[in-house]
């Protein structure tokens, strides 16, 4: 499916809905924040926005057919970019809604919280409707349009994009109607004075501009993975798309000390994932992960199967940092402990859904990994110029999908 590329900016969707003659469009995810990425190089700003997933609801007696989605970006009230998703949309809606119905059941749905789906969508609100099996939506039915998985608005110009308008075009019989979704665009800059969670020669990978990795997931939207620095081969950093080593100790990052990025209070920990089950990274496969999840989830919970051994710190400013895939037995803190910026809290491991030893780090707006919104973050010891030598300002490690860092302080 050919979809849209959009510039990133922080958007808060508040009561995101619009209605026309019994047909309405609302945000699929409860309390969804749409947060843009901003970066400035020279006099030009780049805005990159991941669009929210939406739900088309039909309370009308007539069948409504979803035909098109139109996305328009505005800067200082002026339209600067527009794209339409039309040709592939009906087939995409059918595919997505079939998957949703299979996973969630065919009964009337309101708020749905299913751990596996929550890793991408959080808590979903279906407004007491039944999911349609196609783009044709009957009375009392709804249809999901997943925009978060590959629809990004991107624009570079002299001004930031400060507004985005999303319209869904539907047909009722011979009549075509356009329903606009009100979206509030709210730029976000991390509030804390944070330092990078590891020291040494490092490579931060799967950054927010790599839309094939964390970006589509709710709390992981601005997450990063950290591995040891190494030579770039075939355009790929070390450990990405290369054959895995057989022993954990063969990875220079393994057992590297992990530090708290800022001061705060430990509010979540998990240290029940046996690292021995992940002792041979070269044996990793999706099938193997599913087998481990089926075995371990009843004992340690689904979340620990995904993030492995982990720590969440409340920075007491509305921001929570999460450190995942930590080594078994390495966590040095417990619930309620107060930590300072730079304090060692654990060590890099290979637990949970992990293809090799690395640290998964993210900033969130609550302690709940499955329901929180991801937040962009910058570090005081990683200036924008470390991402791009021409970059003057940024609210996230963006403008690339990986960056080598040397952090010895």
Backbone torsions as a table, in degrees:
resi	resn	phi	psi	omega
1	UNK	NA	125.6	178.3
2	UNK	-86.2	115.2	-176.1
3	UNK	-120.2	-175.5	-167.9
4	UNK	-94.7	144.0	172.7
5	UNK	-107.3	124.5	-175.6
6	UNK	-129.0	153.0	178.3
7	UNK	-74.9	148.1	-170.7
8	UNK	-92.0	131.2	175.4
9	UNK	-151.2	154.8	-175.3
10	UNK	-82.5	120.4	-178.6
11	UNK	-117.2	133.4	170.7
12	UNK	-105.1	121.1	179.1
13	UNK	-92.9	109.8	179.4
14	UNK	-112.0	118.6	-178.1
15	UNK	48.1	48.6	-175.8
16	UNK	-71.0	99.4	178.8
17	UNK	-157.9	156.6	174.7
18	UNK	-148.2	148.9	-173.6
19	UNK	-137.8	147.1	178.1
20	UNK	-151.5	111.4	176.2
21	UNK	50.2	50.9	176.3
22	UNK	83.8	-2.8	177.7
23	UNK	-112.4	127.7	-177.8
24	UNK	-133.2	161.5	176.7
25	UNK	-128.9	130.7	-179.8
26	UNK	-138.0	167.3	176.2
27	UNK	-71.3	136.1	-179.7
28	UNK	-70.3	-38.4	-173.8
29	UNK	-95.5	129.5	178.7
30	UNK	-64.1	132.7	177.1
31	UNK	58.5	34.2	-178.9
32	UNK	-71.6	131.3	171.7
33	UNK	-104.1	132.4	175.2
34	UNK	-106.5	108.3	-169.6
35	UNK	-112.1	125.6	-177.4
36	UNK	-85.8	152.8	169.2
37	UNK	-94.4	131.8	175.9
38	UNK	-123.6	138.9	170.3
39	UNK	-146.5	146.7	-178.2
40	UNK	-121.1	123.1	174.6
41	UNK	-123.1	116.0	-173.7
42	UNK	63.2	-129.5	179.0
43	UNK	-94.7	1.1	-175.2
44	UNK	-102.3	138.8	174.5
45	UNK	-105.3	139.7	170.7
46	UNK	-112.0	129.9	177.6
47	UNK	-115.8	129.3	-179.0
48	UNK	-131.5	122.8	-175.0
49	UNK	-128.4	129.1	170.1
50	UNK	-87.3	123.9	-176.4
51	UNK	-76.1	152.0	177.4
52	UNK	-78.4	152.5	172.1
53	UNK	-74.4	144.1	-176.2
54	UNK	-125.9	160.3	-179.9
55	UNK	-124.9	122.9	175.1
56	UNK	-93.9	123.7	-175.6
57	UNK	-117.0	132.3	179.7
58	UNK	-114.3	112.7	172.8
59	UNK	-105.1	4.8	-179.5
60	UNK	-84.7	153.8	-179.2
61	UNK	-72.5	-20.6	-179.9
62	UNK	-88.7	151.9	174.2
63	UNK	-71.1	137.8	178.0
64	UNK	-114.6	133.8	178.8
65	UNK	-111.2	125.9	179.2
66	UNK	-82.5	122.1	-174.5
67	UNK	-110.7	-32.0	-167.5
68	UNK	-161.2	151.1	169.6
69	UNK	-123.4	131.8	179.8
70	UNK	-118.0	129.4	-178.3
71	UNK	-120.3	126.1	-179.9
72	UNK	-125.3	132.4	175.8
73	UNK	-105.3	138.2	-179.7
74	UNK	-123.5	143.3	174.4
75	UNK	-126.7	116.8	-178.6
76	UNK	53.5	42.4	176.5
77	UNK	81.8	-0.8	-177.5
78	UNK	-107.7	132.0	177.7
79	UNK	-69.0	124.1	-177.4
80	UNK	-119.0	-16.9	-179.8
81	UNK	-156.7	143.5	178.9
82	UNK	-150.2	143.2	177.2
83	UNK	-146.3	150.2	177.5
84	UNK	-120.6	139.6	172.9
85	UNK	-112.4	112.8	-173.3
86	UNK	-137.1	-60.5	-169.7
87	UNK	-56.3	-43.3	-175.6
88	UNK	-94.1	-5.0	-170.5
89	UNK	-64.2	-47.7	-178.9
90	UNK	-57.7	-43.8	179.3
91	UNK	-65.4	-37.7	179.1
92	UNK	-65.2	-42.8	178.4
93	UNK	-61.7	-44.0	178.9
94	UNK	-59.5	-46.5	-178.4
95	UNK	-62.1	-47.7	-177.4
96	UNK	-64.7	-46.2	-176.2
97	UNK	-69.7	-31.1	173.4
98	UNK	-62.7	-41.8	178.7
99	UNK	-65.8	-42.8	179.2
100	UNK	-61.8	-45.7	-177.8
101	UNK	-64.6	-37.6	179.5
102	UNK	-64.6	-38.9	-176.3
103	UNK	-83.6	-30.2	-172.6
104	UNK	-107.0	-10.2	-177.4
105	UNK	92.7	170.8	-172.2
106	UNK	-106.2	4.7	-179.4
107	UNK	-78.9	177.5	176.6
108	UNK	-66.3	134.8	-173.3
109	UNK	-120.5	142.7	170.1
110	UNK	-120.3	-110.4	176.9
111	UNK	-83.5	128.5	-178.1
112	UNK	-122.4	127.9	176.9
113	UNK	-128.7	101.6	-179.8
114	UNK	-121.3	118.3	-169.3
115	UNK	-49.3	-44.6	-178.0
116	UNK	-63.1	-45.4	-179.2
117	UNK	-74.3	-27.4	-178.3
118	UNK	-65.1	-25.6	178.6
119	UNK	-60.7	-26.7	176.8
120	UNK	-101.7	-41.9	-168.6
121	UNK	-109.4	-12.6	-174.5
122	UNK	69.9	-147.4	176.9
123	UNK	-84.7	124.3	-177.4
124	UNK	-101.3	142.6	179.9
125	UNK	-118.0	115.1	-177.6
126	UNK	-102.4	2.6	172.5
127	UNK	55.7	45.7	176.6
128	UNK	52.6	51.0	178.4
129	UNK	-126.5	168.4	173.3
130	UNK	-105.7	136.2	-179.3
131	UNK	-69.7	132.7	175.4
132	UNK	-72.1	157.5	177.7
133	UNK	-92.6	-0.6	-179.3
134	UNK	-156.4	-171.7	177.0
135	UNK	-74.0	-9.4	174.2
136	UNK	-88.0	113.8	-171.2
137	UNK	-110.4	115.2	-179.6
138	UNK	-83.4	176.4	-180.0
139	UNK	-61.5	131.6	-178.9
140	UNK	80.4	6.0	180.0
141	UNK	-109.0	166.7	175.7
142	UNK	-141.0	162.5	177.0
143	UNK	-136.1	133.5	179.4
144	UNK	-88.1	133.7	171.0
145	UNK	-116.7	107.3	-177.9
146	UNK	-83.8	104.6	177.6
147	UNK	-97.3	-19.0	-174.9
148	UNK	-71.5	-23.5	-175.0
149	UNK	-94.4	68.3	173.9
150	UNK	118.1	-4.2	179.0
151	UNK	-102.8	104.6	-177.0
152	UNK	-126.6	130.5	177.8
153	UNK	-91.6	123.3	-177.9
154	UNK	-131.4	130.7	-179.1
155	UNK	-147.2	136.6	175.0
156	UNK	-119.6	127.5	-178.9
157	UNK	-166.6	-171.8	-178.1
158	UNK	-75.0	-18.2	179.9
159	UNK	-125.5	153.7	174.5
160	UNK	-72.6	147.6	168.3
161	UNK	-73.1	123.7	-176.1
162	UNK	-117.7	7.5	178.4
163	UNK	-158.3	141.2	175.0
164	UNK	-131.9	137.2	177.7
165	UNK	-117.7	130.2	179.0
166	UNK	-116.3	124.1	177.2
167	UNK	-118.8	137.1	174.7
168	UNK	-109.9	124.4	-179.0
169	UNK	-97.6	123.9	-178.7
170	UNK	-126.1	157.9	177.3
171	UNK	-117.5	130.7	172.5
172	UNK	-117.2	100.9	-173.9
173	UNK	65.1	-125.9	-179.9
174	UNK	-88.9	-4.3	-175.8
175	UNK	-98.4	133.7	177.5
176	UNK	-105.5	134.1	-178.5
177	UNK	-129.4	149.8	179.2
178	UNK	-117.2	125.7	-178.4
179	UNK	-114.9	122.3	-178.7
180	UNK	-94.1	137.0	175.9
181	UNK	-97.7	120.7	176.1
182	UNK	-73.5	125.1	178.9
183	UNK	-123.9	128.0	176.8
184	UNK	-93.4	121.1	-178.0
185	UNK	-90.6	118.4	-176.9
186	UNK	-130.0	100.2	177.8
187	UNK	-57.7	148.1	-177.1
188	UNK	-134.9	132.5	173.2
189	UNK	-123.9	132.7	-178.9
190	UNK	-57.7	142.5	-171.9
191	UNK	-87.4	-28.2	-173.4
192	UNK	-83.9	161.5	172.4
193	UNK	-94.4	94.7	-168.7
194	UNK	-109.3	148.8	172.0
195	UNK	-113.5	157.3	-179.5
196	UNK	-62.9	143.5	-172.1
197	UNK	-77.8	-2.2	179.1
198	UNK	-137.1	158.6	175.2
199	UNK	-117.8	164.2	176.3
200	UNK	106.0	-165.3	177.0
201	UNK	-86.2	113.7	-169.2
202	UNK	-128.3	162.4	171.6
203	UNK	-132.7	116.3	174.9
204	UNK	-88.4	122.2	-174.2
205	UNK	-125.4	171.0	-179.4
206	UNK	54.2	43.8	179.0
207	UNK	-72.2	170.9	-173.8
208	UNK	-56.5	-25.4	178.6
209	UNK	-75.8	-9.9	173.3
210	UNK	-87.9	90.2	-171.6
211	UNK	-74.7	-7.6	179.5
212	UNK	-83.8	-7.1	-175.2
213	UNK	-110.7	-110.3	-171.9
214	UNK	-69.4	-27.9	-161.6
215	UNK	-57.3	-34.4	-175.9
216	UNK	-74.3	-19.4	-176.7
217	UNK	-84.8	149.7	-171.9
218	UNK	-60.4	-69.0	-175.1
219	UNK	-76.5	-15.9	-176.9
220	UNK	-95.0	10.6	-172.2
221	UNK	-54.3	-35.7	-178.3
222	UNK	-119.0	25.3	-178.8
223	UNK	-72.0	161.0	175.1
224	UNK	-134.8	153.1	168.9
225	UNK	-110.7	144.7	-179.0
226	UNK	-126.3	126.7	176.4
227	UNK	-127.7	179.6	178.0
228	UNK	-76.1	145.9	177.9
229	UNK	-68.0	153.9	178.7
230	UNK	-167.6	179.8	-177.5
231	UNK	-68.3	148.2	175.6
232	UNK	-87.6	123.6	179.7
233	UNK	-127.0	129.7	-178.6
234	UNK	54.8	34.4	178.5
235	UNK	75.3	9.5	-177.1
236	UNK	-115.9	136.6	176.0
237	UNK	-73.0	169.9	-177.2
238	UNK	-61.6	139.0	174.6
239	UNK	82.8	-5.5	-178.8
240	UNK	-107.8	114.2	179.1
241	UNK	71.7	22.7	178.7
242	UNK	-118.7	159.3	177.5
243	UNK	-59.0	136.5	-178.8
244	UNK	-76.5	150.4	173.7
245	UNK	-80.4	157.7	-171.1
246	UNK	-84.8	-24.1	-175.9
247	UNK	-119.6	141.9	179.2
248	UNK	-60.2	-37.2	-177.6
249	UNK	-67.9	-12.9	178.0
250	UNK	-76.1	-11.7	-179.1
251	UNK	-94.4	121.0	-177.9
252	UNK	-59.3	-24.9	-177.5
253	UNK	-80.0	-17.3	-174.6
254	UNK	-62.5	129.6	-179.1
255	UNK	69.3	12.8	172.1
256	UNK	-64.5	139.4	-178.6
257	UNK	-66.1	136.0	177.7
258	UNK	-105.4	131.7	-175.1
259	UNK	-112.8	150.9	171.9
260	UNK	-67.2	131.2	-177.3
261	UNK	-72.6	-21.4	179.5
262	UNK	-159.1	171.5	179.4
263	UNK	-72.6	154.6	179.3
264	UNK	166.9	-163.8	-177.2
265	UNK	-121.9	135.1	178.3
266	UNK	-73.4	121.6	-176.5
267	UNK	-117.4	-11.8	176.9
268	UNK	-148.8	138.6	170.8
269	UNK	-145.7	155.4	173.1
270	UNK	-149.6	128.5	-176.1
271	UNK	-142.2	44.9	-174.3
272	UNK	-116.4	2.9	-179.3
273	UNK	-87.9	120.5	-178.3
274	UNK	-73.0	117.0	-178.1
275	UNK	-67.6	-21.6	179.2
276	UNK	-60.7	-26.3	179.5
277	UNK	-72.3	-16.2	-179.1
278	UNK	-117.9	27.1	-173.0
279	UNK	-71.1	-16.8	-179.3
280	UNK	-123.6	90.8	-178.5
281	UNK	-58.4	-27.7	-179.1
282	UNK	-67.0	-15.0	-179.8
283	UNK	-93.9	2.7	-177.1
284	UNK	-64.0	140.3	170.0
285	UNK	-155.4	158.7	177.8
286	UNK	-60.7	-37.8	179.6
287	UNK	-63.6	-40.0	178.9
288	UNK	-64.5	-40.3	178.0
289	UNK	-62.3	-41.5	179.3
290	UNK	-64.3	-37.9	177.3
291	UNK	-63.8	-44.8	179.4
292	UNK	-64.3	-39.1	179.5
293	UNK	-63.2	-44.3	178.7
294	UNK	-61.2	-35.0	-178.9
295	UNK	-77.3	-41.7	-170.0
296	UNK	-94.6	-29.4	-174.1
297	UNK	-53.9	-42.7	178.2
298	UNK	-63.3	-21.2	-177.0
299	UNK	-95.4	-41.4	-172.6
300	UNK	-119.4	-5.8	-179.4
301	UNK	93.3	153.3	-177.3
302	UNK	-64.7	-40.6	-177.2
303	UNK	-57.6	-45.8	-179.7
304	UNK	-65.4	-26.0	175.4
305	UNK	-67.8	-31.2	-178.9
306	UNK	-84.0	-52.2	-173.4
307	UNK	-93.7	-8.8	-178.7
308	UNK	69.5	-142.1	177.5
309	UNK	-84.6	132.0	-167.5
310	UNK	-150.6	166.2	176.2
311	UNK	-137.9	139.0	172.3
312	UNK	-122.0	130.8	-179.2
313	UNK	-116.4	130.2	174.2
314	UNK	-88.8	117.3	-178.0
315	UNK	-89.1	7.9	172.3
316	UNK	59.5	30.8	176.2
317	UNK	-137.3	18.5	-176.1
318	UNK	88.0	3.7	-179.3
319	UNK	-120.6	140.1	-176.9
320	UNK	-130.3	129.2	177.8
321	UNK	-101.2	142.6	-178.4
322	UNK	-124.0	134.2	-178.9
323	UNK	-122.9	114.3	-170.7
324	UNK	-118.8	163.0	178.6
325	UNK	69.2	27.2	-178.7
326	UNK	-67.7	154.6	-177.5
327	UNK	-68.9	142.4	179.6
328	UNK	-59.4	130.0	178.1
329	UNK	80.7	1.2	-175.4
330	UNK	-92.3	-14.9	-174.2
331	UNK	-68.1	126.1	-174.7
332	UNK	-101.6	-0.6	-176.1
333	UNK	-121.5	162.9	177.4
334	UNK	-134.4	169.1	-178.8
335	UNK	-53.8	133.7	177.8
336	UNK	90.2	-12.3	179.0
337	UNK	-66.4	140.0	172.6
338	UNK	-95.5	130.2	-178.0
339	UNK	-119.8	155.4	176.5
340	UNK	-105.1	161.7	177.7
341	UNK	-59.5	126.6	179.9
342	UNK	90.7	-5.7	176.8
343	UNK	-65.6	139.2	177.8
344	UNK	-75.8	127.7	-178.8
345	UNK	-114.4	-13.1	-178.4
346	UNK	176.6	-162.0	-178.8
347	UNK	-140.2	151.3	179.6
348	UNK	-61.8	134.4	178.8
349	UNK	-136.8	-158.4	179.3
350	UNK	-143.5	67.9	-177.9
351	UNK	-122.4	154.2	-177.9
352	UNK	79.2	-153.1	-179.6
353	UNK	-81.0	83.3	-173.3
354	UNK	-136.3	131.1	-179.1
355	UNK	-87.4	-16.4	179.8
356	UNK	-168.3	164.7	178.5
357	UNK	-58.4	126.6	177.2
358	UNK	-168.8	165.6	172.9
359	UNK	-103.7	126.2	169.3
360	UNK	-97.9	123.8	-178.4
361	UNK	-127.3	140.4	174.5
362	UNK	-152.7	156.0	174.1
363	UNK	-108.8	139.3	-173.7
364	UNK	-136.7	167.9	178.1
365	UNK	-97.9	6.2	171.3
366	UNK	-157.6	175.1	-178.1
367	UNK	-83.1	-7.9	-174.7
368	UNK	-87.0	104.7	-177.0
369	UNK	-56.2	-34.7	-174.2
370	UNK	-86.0	-19.3	-177.4
371	UNK	-117.1	-13.7	-175.9
372	UNK	-72.4	154.7	168.6
373	UNK	-86.1	137.6	172.5
374	UNK	-72.0	149.0	-179.9
375	UNK	-124.7	143.4	176.0
376	UNK	-71.0	152.5	-178.0
377	UNK	-143.0	144.6	167.8
378	UNK	-125.1	155.5	-177.6
379	UNK	-115.6	142.5	-177.3
380	UNK	-63.6	-26.7	179.9
381	UNK	-99.4	11.6	173.7
382	UNK	-131.5	86.7	-177.5
383	UNK	-70.8	162.1	178.4
384	UNK	-53.7	-33.3	-179.5
385	UNK	-65.0	-19.5	176.9
386	UNK	-70.4	-24.1	178.5
387	UNK	-83.7	-44.2	-178.6
388	UNK	-151.6	124.5	-173.1
389	UNK	-61.5	-19.3	178.5
390	UNK	-94.7	0.4	-175.2
391	UNK	-82.8	124.3	-180.0
392	UNK	-93.3	-34.8	-175.6
393	UNK	-150.8	150.4	177.5
394	UNK	-163.6	153.7	175.6
395	UNK	-107.7	7.6	179.4
396	UNK	-161.3	161.2	172.8
397	UNK	-73.8	84.7	-175.9
398	UNK	-123.3	-162.7	179.3
399	UNK	72.7	0.8	177.6
400	UNK	-162.3	172.4	175.1
401	UNK	-108.3	-3.1	171.0
402	UNK	-159.3	156.7	178.5
403	UNK	-150.7	135.0	175.0
404	UNK	-84.1	137.9	-177.7
405	UNK	-132.5	145.1	171.3
406	UNK	-121.2	106.1	-174.3
407	UNK	-123.8	103.7	-179.3
408	UNK	-112.1	5.2	179.3
409	UNK	-119.9	NA	NA
